[in-house]
Amino acid sequence: MDCIKRINLSFDLRRDRDRQAYNILVQVQHKTAFIVETVLYYEKDNQNKFDKSTIKQALKEVLSEINFTIDKNNEDGEDEIPDEIFDLFEQL
């Protein structure tokens, strides 16, 4: 039985999210299959997301590589930003 593992879950039904999850699981017949699919779907979805700091750092590096500086006196600044920068965001 080394290949089969158990995880016991506890739900605090005073918390709304716990109660919602518990109510869903109670109704599902094949709980293990449901949990496996849900967790893997969640992980796959989160792997495709970029956090703000990663994007910010990447943008800084790109701007640095092309020796791009922003005139802080120019509030708009959009005319100065190369279209390639906007293309990067559209590809994300």
MARNULO-199166 format. One record per atom (N, C-alpha, C, O): residue number from 0; chain; atom name; x, y, z. Coordinates in Angstrom, 2 decimals. Example, Ala and Ser with C-alpha at 12.3 -4.5 7.8 and 13.67 -1.06 7.14 Angstrom:
BEGIN
 num cadena atomo    east   north      up
   0      A     N   13.19   -5.69    7.80
   0      A    CA   12.30   -4.50    7.80
   0      A     C   13.20   -3.30    7.80
   0      A     O   14.24   -3.32    8.46
   1      A     N   12.85   -2.25    7.08
   1      A    CA   13.67   -1.06    7.14
   1      A     C   12.90    0.03    7.87
   1      A     O   13.41    1.14    8.04
This chain:
BEGIN
 num cadena atomo    east   north      up
   0      A     N    0.81   -1.20    0.00
   0      A    CA    0.00    0.00    0.00
   0      A     C    0.85    1.26    0.00
   0      A     O    0.34    2.34    0.30
   1      A     N    2.13    1.16   -0.33
   1      A    CA    2.99    2.34   -0.39
   1      A     C    2.59    3.29   -1.51
   1      A     O    2.93    4.47   -1.47
   2      A     N    1.88    2.78   -2.49
   2      A    CA    1.53    3.64   -3.62
   2      A     C    0.23    4.40   -3.39
   2      A     O   -0.14    5.25   -4.20
   3      A     N   -0.47    4.12   -2.32
   3      A    CA   -1.71    4.84   -2.00
   3      A     C   -1.49    5.67   -0.75
   3      A     O   -1.09    5.14    0.29
   4      A     N   -1.76    6.95   -0.85
   4      A    CA   -1.61    7.87    0.29
   4      A     C   -2.94    8.52    0.59
   4      A     O   -3.75    8.74   -0.31
   5      A     N   -3.16    8.84    1.86
   5      A    CA   -4.39    9.50    2.28
   5      A     C   -4.07   10.89    2.82
   5      A     O   -3.02   11.12    3.42
   6      A     N   -4.99   11.79    2.59
   6      A    CA   -4.93   13.12    3.18
   6      A     C   -6.28   13.39    3.82
   6      A     O   -7.32   13.31    3.16
   7      A     N   -6.26   13.70    5.09
   7      A    CA   -7.50   14.05    5.78
   7      A     C   -7.67   15.56    5.73
   7      A     O   -6.73   16.31    6.02
   8      A     N   -8.84   16.00    5.36
   8      A    CA   -9.13   17.43    5.27
   8      A     C  -10.08   17.85    6.37
   8      A     O  -10.99   17.10    6.74
   9      A     N   -9.87   19.03    6.89
   9      A    CA  -10.77   19.60    7.89
   9      A     C  -11.31   20.91    7.36
   9      A     O  -10.57   21.70    6.77
  10      A     N  -12.58   21.14    7.57
  10      A    CA  -13.22   22.37    7.12
  10      A     C  -13.83   23.07    8.32
  10      A     O  -14.57   22.47    9.09
  11      A     N  -13.53   24.35    8.46
  11      A    CA  -14.15   25.16    9.50
  11      A     C  -15.40   25.77    8.87
  11      A     O  -15.32   26.73    8.11
  12      A     N  -16.54   25.22    9.18
  12      A    CA  -17.79   25.63    8.54
  12      A     C  -18.25   27.02    8.94
  12      A     O  -19.24   27.53    8.42
  13      A     N  -17.53   27.65    9.86
  13      A    CA  -17.82   29.05   10.19
  13      A     C  -17.26   29.98    9.12
  13      A     O  -17.72   31.11    8.97
  14      A     N  -16.27   29.50    8.38
  14      A    CA  -15.68   30.30    7.30
  14      A     C  -16.43   30.00    6.01
  14      A     O  -16.64   28.85    5.64
  15      A     N  -16.82   31.06    5.33
  15      A    CA  -17.65   30.94    4.13
  15      A     C  -16.99   30.08    3.05
  15      A     O  -17.63   29.20    2.48
  16      A     N  -15.72   30.32    2.77
  16      A    CA  -15.03   29.57    1.71
  16      A     C  -14.90   28.09    2.06
  16      A     O  -15.05   27.22    1.21
  17      A     N  -14.61   27.81    3.32
  17      A    CA  -14.54   26.41    3.76
  17      A     C  -15.89   25.73    3.57
  17      A     O  -15.97   24.60    3.07
  18      A     N  -16.94   26.42    3.98
  18      A    CA  -18.29   25.87    3.87
  18      A     C  -18.66   25.61    2.41
  18      A     O  -19.25   24.58    2.09
  19      A     N  -18.31   26.54    1.53
  19      A    CA  -18.60   26.37    0.10
  19      A     C  -17.86   25.15   -0.46
  19      A     O  -18.45   24.33   -1.16
  20      A     N  -16.58   25.04   -0.13
  20      A    CA  -15.79   23.90   -0.62
  20      A     C  -16.32   22.59   -0.07
  20      A     O  -16.44   21.60   -0.79
  21      A     N  -16.65   22.58    1.20
  21      A    CA  -17.19   21.37    1.83
  21      A     C  -18.49   20.94    1.15
  21      A     O  -18.68   19.76    0.85
  22      A     N  -19.38   21.89    0.91
  22      A    CA  -20.66   21.57    0.29
  22      A     C  -20.48   21.01   -1.12
  22      A     O  -21.23   20.13   -1.55
  23      A     N  -19.50   21.51   -1.83
  23      A    CA  -19.21   20.97   -3.17
  23      A     C  -18.70   19.54   -3.06
  23      A     O  -19.16   18.65   -3.78
  24      A     N  -17.75   19.32   -2.16
  24      A    CA  -17.16   17.99   -2.02
  24      A     C  -18.15   16.95   -1.53
  24      A     O  -18.08   15.78   -1.92
  25      A     N  -19.07   17.35   -0.70
  25      A    CA  -20.08   16.41   -0.20
  25      A     C  -20.93   15.87   -1.35
  25      A     O  -21.35   14.71   -1.32
  26      A     N  -21.18   16.70   -2.34
  26      A    CA  -22.04   16.31   -3.45
  26      A     C  -21.32   15.49   -4.52
  26      A     O  -21.97   14.80   -5.31
  27      A     N  -20.00   15.57   -4.56
  27      A    CA  -19.23   14.87   -5.60
  27      A     C  -19.08   13.40   -5.22
  27      A     O  -18.74   13.08   -4.08
  28      A     N  -19.33   12.51   -6.18
  28      A    CA  -19.22   11.08   -5.90
  28      A     C  -17.78   10.59   -5.93
  28      A     O  -17.36    9.87   -5.03
  29      A     N  -17.03   10.97   -6.94
  29      A    CA  -15.64   10.51   -7.08
  29      A     C  -14.71   11.62   -6.60
  29      A     O  -14.13   12.36   -7.40
  30      A     N  -14.59   11.72   -5.30
  30      A    CA  -13.89   12.84   -4.68
  30      A     C  -12.41   12.89   -5.06
  30      A     O  -11.89   13.97   -5.33
  31      A     N  -11.73   11.76   -5.07
  31      A    CA  -10.31   11.76   -5.40
  31      A     C  -10.08   12.26   -6.81
  31      A     O   -9.21   13.11   -7.04
  32      A     N  -10.84   11.76   -7.76
  32      A    CA  -10.69   12.21   -9.15
  32      A     C  -11.01   13.70   -9.26
  32      A     O  -10.33   14.43  -10.00
  33      A     N  -12.02   14.15   -8.54
  33      A    CA  -12.39   15.57   -8.57
  33      A     C  -11.27   16.43   -8.02
  33      A     O  -10.92   17.46   -8.62
  34      A     N  -10.70   16.03   -6.89
  34      A    CA   -9.60   16.80   -6.28
  34      A     C   -8.38   16.82   -7.19
  34      A     O   -7.76   17.87   -7.36
  35      A     N   -8.04   15.68   -7.77
  35      A    CA   -6.88   15.61   -8.66
  35      A     C   -7.06   16.57   -9.84
  35      A     O   -6.16   17.35  -10.15
  36      A     N   -8.22   16.51  -10.49
  36      A    CA   -8.47   17.38  -11.63
  36      A     C   -8.46   18.86  -11.23
  36      A     O   -7.92   19.70  -11.94
  37      A     N   -9.06   19.16  -10.10
  37      A    CA   -9.13   20.54   -9.63
  37      A     C   -7.75   21.10   -9.31
  37      A     O   -7.42   22.22   -9.72
  38      A     N   -6.95   20.35   -8.60
  38      A    CA   -5.61   20.81   -8.22
  38      A     C   -4.73   20.98   -9.46
  38      A     O   -4.03   21.98   -9.58
  39      A     N   -4.77   20.02  -10.37
  39      A    CA   -3.94   20.12  -11.57
  39      A     C   -4.39   21.28  -12.46
  39      A     O   -3.55   21.96  -13.06
  40      A     N   -5.68   21.51  -12.55
  40      A    CA   -6.18   22.64  -13.33
  40      A     C   -5.73   23.96  -12.70
  40      A     O   -5.32   24.88  -13.40
  41      A     N   -5.82   24.04  -11.38
  41      A    CA   -5.40   25.24  -10.65
  41      A     C   -3.91   25.51  -10.88
  41      A     O   -3.52   26.64  -11.13
  42      A     N   -3.09   24.47  -10.78
  42      A    CA   -1.65   24.63  -10.98
  42      A     C   -1.33   25.07  -12.40
  42      A     O   -0.50   25.96  -12.61
  43      A     N   -1.98   24.46  -13.37
  43      A    CA   -1.74   24.82  -14.77
  43      A     C   -2.12   26.28  -15.02
  43      A     O   -1.40   27.00  -15.70
  44      A     N   -3.24   26.70  -14.46
  44      A    CA   -3.70   28.07  -14.63
  44      A     C   -2.72   29.06  -14.00
  44      A     O   -2.46   30.11  -14.57
  45      A     N   -2.19   28.73  -12.84
  45      A    CA   -1.27   29.64  -12.14
  45      A     C    0.12   29.68  -12.76
  45      A     O    0.83   30.67  -12.60
  46      A     N    0.51   28.64  -13.47
  46      A    CA    1.82   28.65  -14.11
  46      A     C    1.88   29.64  -15.26
  46      A     O    2.96   30.09  -15.63
  47      A     N    0.73   29.97  -15.83
  47      A    CA    0.69   30.88  -16.97
  47      A     C    0.59   32.34  -16.55
  47      A     O    0.54   33.22  -17.42
  48      A     N    0.55   32.62  -15.28
  48      A    CA    0.39   33.99  -14.81
  48      A     C    1.75   34.59  -14.46
  48      A     O    2.64   33.91  -13.96
  49      A     N    1.88   35.87  -14.74
  49      A    CA    3.08   36.61  -14.38
  49      A     C    2.71   37.58  -13.27
  49      A     O    1.67   38.23  -13.31
  50      A     N    3.56   37.67  -12.28
  50      A    CA    3.27   38.64  -11.25
  50      A     C    3.81   40.01  -11.69
  50      A     O    4.66   40.10  -12.57
  51      A     N    3.30   41.03  -11.07
  51      A    CA    3.61   42.41  -11.45
  51      A     C    5.11   42.70  -11.37
  51      A     O    5.65   43.38  -12.23
  52      A     N    5.77   42.20  -10.35
  52      A    CA    7.19   42.49  -10.19
  52      A     C    8.03   41.84  -11.30
  52      A     O    9.03   42.42  -11.72
  53      A     N    7.63   40.67  -11.77
  53      A    CA    8.35   40.01  -12.85
  53      A     C    8.23   40.83  -14.14
  53      A     O    9.21   41.03  -14.85
  54      A     N    7.02   41.29  -14.43
  54      A    CA    6.80   42.10  -15.63
  54      A     C    7.56   43.42  -15.52
  54      A     O    8.16   43.88  -16.49
  55      A     N    7.51   44.02  -14.35
  55      A    CA    8.19   45.30  -14.13
  55      A     C    9.70   45.14  -14.33
  55      A     O   10.33   45.98  -14.98
  56      A     N   10.27   44.08  -13.78
  56      A    CA   11.70   43.84  -13.93
  56      A     C   12.08   43.58  -15.39
  56      A     O   13.09   44.08  -15.87
  57      A     N   11.26   42.80  -16.07
  57      A    CA   11.53   42.50  -17.48
  57      A     C   11.47   43.78  -18.32
  57      A     O   12.30   43.99  -19.19
  58      A     N   10.50   44.62  -18.04
  58      A    CA   10.37   45.88  -18.78
  58      A     C   11.57   46.78  -18.51
  58      A     O   12.09   47.41  -19.44
  59      A     N   12.02   46.84  -17.27
  59      A    CA   13.21   47.64  -16.95
  59      A     C   14.43   47.14  -17.73
  59      A     O   15.21   47.94  -18.25
  60      A     N   14.57   45.81  -17.81
  60      A    CA   15.71   45.24  -18.53
  60      A     C   15.64   45.56  -20.02
  60      A     O   16.66   45.89  -20.63
  61      A     N   14.45   45.45  -20.59
  61      A    CA   14.29   45.75  -22.02
  61      A     C   14.61   47.22  -22.29
  61      A     O   15.34   47.53  -23.23
  62      A     N   14.05   48.10  -21.48
  62      A    CA   14.30   49.53  -21.68
  62      A     C   15.77   49.87  -21.48
  62      A     O   16.32   50.72  -22.18
  63      A     N   16.40   49.20  -20.54
  63      A    CA   17.82   49.43  -20.31
  63      A     C   18.66   48.96  -21.50
  63      A     O   19.61   49.63  -21.89
  64      A     N   18.30   47.82  -22.07
  64      A    CA   19.05   47.29  -23.21
  64      A     C   18.96   48.18  -24.44
  64      A     O   19.90   48.24  -25.23
  65      A     N   17.84   48.87  -24.60
  65      A    CA   17.72   49.74  -25.77
  65      A     C   18.08   51.19  -25.41
  65      A     O   17.83   52.11  -26.19
  66      A     N   18.67   51.37  -24.23
  66      A    CA   19.09   52.70  -23.76
  66      A     C   17.95   53.71  -23.81
  66      A     O   18.13   54.84  -24.26
  67      A     N   16.79   53.29  -23.35
  67      A    CA   15.60   54.14  -23.37
  67      A     C   15.48   54.86  -22.04
  67      A     O   15.53   54.23  -20.98
  68      A     N   15.31   56.17  -22.09
  68      A    CA   15.09   56.95  -20.88
  68      A     C   13.77   57.70  -21.02
  68      A     O   13.37   58.07  -22.13
  69      A     N   13.13   57.93  -19.91
  69      A    CA   11.84   58.62  -19.91
  69      A     C   12.04   60.03  -19.37
  69      A     O   12.67   60.23  -18.33
  70      A     N   11.50   60.98  -20.10
  70      A    CA   11.53   62.37  -19.66
  70      A     C   10.42   62.54  -18.62
  70      A     O    9.24   62.53  -18.97
  71      A     N   10.79   62.70  -17.37
  71      A    CA    9.79   62.78  -16.30
  71      A     C    8.98   64.07  -16.35
  71      A     O    7.94   64.16  -15.70
  72      A     N    9.44   65.06  -17.10
  72      A    CA    8.67   66.30  -17.25
  72      A     C    7.54   66.13  -18.25
  72      A     O    6.58   66.91  -18.24
  73      A     N    7.64   65.14  -19.11
  73      A    CA    6.60   64.87  -20.09
  73      A     C    5.61   63.90  -19.48
  73      A     O    5.92   62.72  -19.32
  74      A     N    4.42   64.37  -19.12
  74      A    CA    3.45   63.53  -18.43
  74      A     C    2.91   62.41  -19.31
  74      A     O    2.66   61.31  -18.83
  75      A     N    2.72   62.69  -20.58
  75      A    CA    2.14   61.69  -21.49
  75      A     C    3.16   60.60  -21.76
  75      A     O    2.95   59.45  -21.39
  76      A     N    4.23   60.93  -22.39
  76      A    CA    5.33   60.01  -22.63
  76      A     C    5.02   58.87  -23.58
  76      A     O    5.93   58.15  -23.99
  77      A     N    3.77   58.70  -23.96
  77      A    CA    3.40   57.57  -24.80
  77      A     C    4.03   57.67  -26.18
  77      A     O    4.36   56.65  -26.79
  78      A     N    4.21   58.90  -26.68
  78      A    CA    4.81   59.08  -28.00
  78      A     C    6.26   58.61  -28.02
  78      A     O    6.78   58.26  -29.07
  79      A     N    6.91   58.61  -26.87
  79      A    CA    8.32   58.25  -26.80
  79      A     C    8.54   56.74  -26.70
  79      A     O    9.61   56.25  -27.03
  80      A     N    7.54   56.01  -26.25
  80      A    CA    7.71   54.57  -26.02
  80      A     C    7.59   53.83  -27.35
  80      A     O    6.61   54.00  -28.07
  81      A     N    8.60   53.03  -27.68
  81      A    CA    8.56   52.29  -28.95
  81      A     C    7.40   51.30  -28.99
  81      A     O    7.01   50.74  -27.96
  82      A     N    6.84   51.09  -30.17
  82      A    CA    5.73   50.16  -30.35
  82      A     C    6.10   48.74  -29.93
  82      A     O    5.23   47.97  -29.53
  83      A     N    7.37   48.40  -30.02
  83      A    CA    7.81   47.05  -29.65
  83      A     C    7.50   46.74  -28.19
  83      A     O    7.22   45.59  -27.84
  84      A     N    7.54   47.76  -27.35
  84      A    CA    7.24   47.57  -25.92
  84      A     C    5.78   47.17  -25.76
  84      A     O    5.46   46.25  -25.01
  85      A     N    4.89   47.86  -26.46
  85      A    CA    3.47   47.52  -26.38
  85      A     C    3.20   46.15  -26.98
  85      A     O    2.33   45.42  -26.51
  86      A     N    3.94   45.79  -28.01
  86      A    CA    3.80   44.47  -28.63
  86      A     C    4.14   43.37  -27.63
  86      A     O    3.51   42.31  -27.64
  87      A     N    5.12   43.61  -26.78
  87      A    CA    5.49   42.62  -25.76
  87      A     C    4.31   42.31  -24.85
  87      A     O    4.05   41.15  -24.52
  88      A     N    3.60   43.36  -24.43
  88      A    CA    2.46   43.16  -23.53
  88      A     C    1.30   42.46  -24.23
  88      A     O    0.59   41.68  -23.61
  89      A     N    1.12   42.73  -25.49
  89      A    CA    0.05   42.08  -26.23
  89      A     C    0.31   40.58  -26.38
  89      A     O   -0.63   39.79  -26.48
  90      A     N    1.57   40.19  -26.39
  90      A    CA    1.92   38.78  -26.55
  90      A     C    1.77   37.99  -25.26
  90      A     O    1.75   36.76  -25.30
  91      A     N    1.67   38.67  -24.12
  91      A    CA    1.56   37.96  -22.84
  91      A     C    0.24   37.27  -22.69
  91      A     O   -0.01   36.63  -21.67
